[in-house]
Amino acid sequence: MTRSHIPGILAMAAVVVASNVLVQFLFGNWLTWGAFTYPVAFLVTDVMNRVYGAAAARKVVVAGFVTGVICSLIGTQVMLEGDGFTYPAVTLRIALGSGLAFLTAQMLDVAIFSALREGKWWRAPLASTLIGSTVDTAIFFTVAFSVSLAWIEPANDVSWAGDMLPLIGQGPVVPYWVSLAFADWLVKLSLALLALVPFRIIVRKMSAKTT
C-alpha cells in the first residue's frame, strides 16, 4: 500500500459509512438516500483499477471495507432520536449486509474490470459496475431487510419491510423491501452510465500525474 492509495481508501470508507446511514431514510416511496451515494464506491474501485492495476484496487477495497465496517459498527452504538423513537445510526443487519455485499460486489467488479481492461475504455467500467451493482443490491437488501433473516438482530423490527405491496406500486405483489431493492438497482444502473464521464476525466488526470 502506497501513499497514492490513501485518497481511494478514504473515499471508499466515506461512501460505505454514509450509505449505511442514508439507506435508512426514504427518498419518495421506493428509494432510500443511500441509492445515490453507494454507486460512487464502484467509481472509486474502477479508477484505482485503471490507474494502479487490479492488485492495488483489491488492496483499496479491503482497506476501505475494514475501515467502513469499523465505522459502521461504531454507528450501531450511536443512538439517534426522531418521531418519538430512539434508534441506532446504523443497525447491525445493515452493517452486516453492507459489509458482505460490499466485499463480494467490489471484488467481482475488480475481476470483471481486469478481464475487460484491454477493450474499449468504457467497456470495463460499465460491465463491472452493472454486474457488481446487481450482486450488491441482491445481497444487501436480503440481509438487511428480509423478514426471514430477522434472527440476525431480533431487537430490530423490520416487519414494515415485509408488507406485501405491488412492485414499485404497479407490478406483482412482493415484500416492500423487494421494491426498495428493485428501485435501488434501477438507480445504480442509471448512475453506472453517468459515472463514465467522471471516470474518464479522473483517470486522465491521475494518469497524467503518474507518468
C-alpha positions as CSV (number, residue, x, y, z in Angstrom):
1,M,0.0,0.0,0.0
2,T,1.4,3.4,-1.0
3,R,0.6,6.9,-0.2
4,S,-1.1,7.3,-3.6
5,H,-3.7,4.8,-2.5
6,I,-4.8,6.7,0.6
7,P,-7.3,9.0,-1.2
8,G,-9.0,5.9,-2.6
9,I,-9.2,4.3,0.8
10,L,-10.6,7.3,2.4
11,A,-13.2,7.8,-0.4
12,M,-14.3,4.2,-0.1
13,A,-14.7,4.3,3.7
14,A,-16.6,7.6,3.5
15,V,-19.0,6.1,0.9
16,V,-19.7,3.0,2.9
17,V,-20.3,4.8,6.2
18,A,-22.5,7.5,4.5
19,S,-24.5,4.9,2.6
20,N,-25.1,2.8,5.7
21,V,-26.7,5.8,7.4
22,L,-28.6,7.1,4.4
23,V,-30.1,3.8,3.4
24,Q,-32.3,4.1,6.5
25,F,-34.1,7.2,5.2
26,L,-36.6,7.0,2.4
27,F,-36.5,9.2,-0.7
28,G,-40.0,9.1,-2.0
29,N,-41.8,5.8,-1.7
30,W,-39.4,3.3,-3.3
31,L,-35.9,4.7,-2.8
32,T,-33.5,5.4,0.0
33,W,-30.9,8.2,0.0
34,G,-28.2,5.5,0.1
35,A,-29.1,4.7,-3.5
36,F,-27.5,7.9,-4.6
37,T,-24.2,7.6,-2.6
38,Y,-23.2,4.0,-2.7
39,P,-22.6,3.7,-6.5
40,V,-19.6,6.0,-6.0
41,A,-17.8,3.0,-4.5
42,F,-17.7,1.4,-7.9
43,L,-16.3,4.5,-9.4
44,V,-13.5,4.6,-6.9
45,T,-12.7,0.9,-7.4
46,D,-12.7,1.3,-11.2
47,V,-10.5,4.4,-11.2
48,M,-8.0,2.7,-8.9
49,N,-8.0,-0.4,-11.1
50,R,-7.4,1.5,-14.3
51,V,-4.7,3.8,-12.9
52,Y,-2.8,1.4,-10.5
53,G,-3.9,-2.1,-11.5
54,A,-6.1,-4.9,-10.1
55,A,-3.8,-5.6,-7.1
56,A,-3.9,-2.0,-5.9
57,A,-7.7,-1.9,-6.4
58,R,-8.1,-5.0,-4.3
59,K,-6.0,-3.5,-1.5
60,V,-8.1,-0.4,-1.6
61,V,-11.3,-2.4,-1.5
62,V,-10.1,-4.4,1.5
63,A,-8.8,-1.4,3.4
64,G,-12.0,0.5,2.6
65,F,-14.0,-2.5,3.7
66,V,-12.3,-2.8,7.0
67,T,-12.5,0.9,7.7
68,G,-16.1,1.1,6.7
69,V,-17.1,-1.9,8.8
70,I,-15.4,-0.5,11.9
71,C,-17.1,2.9,11.4
72,S,-20.4,1.2,10.8
73,L,-20.1,-1.0,13.9
74,I,-19.4,2.2,15.9
75,G,-22.5,3.6,14.3
76,T,-24.5,0.8,15.8
77,Q,-23.7,2.2,19.2
78,V,-24.6,5.8,18.3
79,M,-28.3,6.4,19.2
80,L,-30.4,8.9,17.3
81,E,-33.8,10.3,18.2
82,G,-36.7,11.2,16.0
83,D,-40.5,11.0,15.8
84,G,-40.6,9.9,19.5
85,F,-38.2,7.0,18.9
86,T,-34.6,6.2,19.8
87,Y,-32.7,4.1,17.2
88,P,-29.1,3.3,16.3
89,A,-27.5,5.4,13.5
90,V,-26.6,2.1,11.8
91,T,-28.4,-1.2,12.6
92,L,-26.4,-4.4,13.0
93,R,-28.2,-6.0,10.0
94,I,-27.4,-3.0,7.8
95,A,-23.7,-3.2,8.9
96,L,-23.5,-6.9,8.1
97,G,-25.4,-6.7,4.9
98,S,-23.4,-3.7,3.7
99,G,-20.1,-5.4,4.6
100,L,-20.9,-8.7,2.9
101,A,-22.4,-7.1,-0.2
102,F,-19.6,-4.6,-0.5
103,L,-16.7,-7.1,-0.3
104,T,-18.4,-9.6,-2.7
105,A,-19.5,-7.0,-5.3
106,Q,-16.3,-4.9,-5.2
107,M,-14.1,-8.0,-5.7
108,L,-16.3,-9.1,-8.5
109,D,-16.0,-5.7,-10.0
110,V,-12.2,-5.8,-9.9
111,A,-12.2,-9.3,-11.6
112,I,-14.6,-8.3,-14.4
113,F,-12.8,-5.0,-15.0
114,S,-9.4,-6.8,-15.2
115,A,-10.8,-9.3,-17.7
116,L,-12.1,-6.5,-20.0
117,R,-9.4,-3.8,-19.4
118,E,-7.9,-4.2,-22.8
119,G,-11.1,-3.5,-24.7
120,K,-12.7,-0.1,-25.3
121,W,-12.2,2.3,-22.4
122,W,-15.9,2.3,-21.4
123,R,-16.5,-1.4,-21.6
124,A,-14.6,-2.5,-18.4
125,P,-16.1,0.1,-16.0
126,L,-19.6,-0.2,-17.4
127,A,-19.8,-4.0,-17.4
128,S,-18.1,-4.4,-14.0
129,T,-20.3,-1.8,-12.4
130,L,-23.5,-3.2,-13.8
131,I,-22.8,-6.7,-12.7
132,G,-21.3,-5.7,-9.4
133,S,-24.2,-3.4,-8.6
134,T,-26.7,-6.2,-9.3
135,V,-24.9,-8.6,-6.9
136,D,-24.5,-5.8,-4.3
137,T,-28.2,-5.0,-4.3
138,A,-29.3,-8.6,-4.0
139,I,-27.1,-9.3,-1.1
140,F,-27.5,-6.1,0.8
141,F,-31.3,-5.8,0.8
142,T,-31.8,-9.5,1.6
143,V,-29.5,-9.4,4.6
144,A,-30.7,-6.0,5.8
145,F,-34.4,-6.2,5.4
146,S,-35.7,-9.7,4.6
147,V,-38.1,-10.8,7.3
148,S,-36.8,-14.4,7.0
149,L,-33.4,-13.2,8.4
150,A,-34.9,-11.4,11.4
151,W,-33.0,-13.8,13.7
152,I,-29.8,-11.9,12.9
153,E,-31.0,-9.0,15.0
154,P,-34.2,-9.9,16.8
155,A,-34.5,-6.5,18.5
156,N,-34.5,-4.7,15.2
157,D,-38.1,-4.6,14.0
158,V,-38.1,-4.7,10.2
159,S,-41.6,-6.1,9.9
160,W,-42.5,-3.0,7.8
161,A,-40.2,-4.2,5.1
162,G,-42.2,-7.4,4.8
163,D,-45.5,-5.6,4.0
164,M,-46.9,-7.1,0.7
165,L,-47.3,-4.4,-1.9
166,P,-47.3,-4.1,-5.7
167,L,-43.7,-3.9,-7.0
168,I,-42.9,-0.1,-7.1
169,G,-46.6,0.5,-6.9
170,Q,-47.7,-1.2,-10.1
171,G,-46.1,-4.7,-10.6
172,P,-46.8,-8.1,-8.9
173,V,-47.3,-8.1,-5.1
174,V,-44.0,-8.6,-3.3
175,P,-42.5,-7.6,0.1
176,Y,-41.9,-3.9,0.4
177,W,-38.1,-4.4,0.7
178,V,-38.1,-6.0,-2.8
179,S,-39.5,-2.8,-4.3
180,L,-36.8,-0.9,-2.4
181,A,-34.2,-3.2,-3.9
182,F,-35.5,-3.0,-7.4
183,A,-35.7,0.8,-7.4
184,D,-32.2,0.9,-5.9
185,W,-31.0,-1.3,-8.7
186,L,-32.5,0.8,-11.4
187,V,-30.8,3.9,-9.9
188,K,-27.5,2.1,-9.8
189,L,-27.8,1.1,-13.5
190,S,-28.5,4.7,-14.4
191,L,-25.6,6.1,-12.3
192,A,-23.3,3.4,-13.9
193,L,-23.9,5.1,-17.2
194,L,-23.5,8.6,-15.8
195,A,-20.3,7.6,-13.9
196,L,-18.5,7.0,-17.2
197,V,-18.0,10.8,-17.6
198,P,-16.2,11.4,-14.2
199,F,-14.4,8.1,-14.7
200,R,-12.9,9.2,-17.9
201,I,-11.9,12.7,-16.5
202,I,-10.4,11.4,-13.3
203,V,-8.4,8.6,-15.0
204,R,-6.9,11.1,-17.4
205,K,-5.9,13.5,-14.6
206,M,-4.5,10.7,-12.4
207,S,-2.7,9.0,-15.2
208,A,-1.1,12.3,-16.2
209,K,0.3,12.7,-12.7
210,T,1.7,9.1,-12.5
211,T,3.6,9.4,-15.9
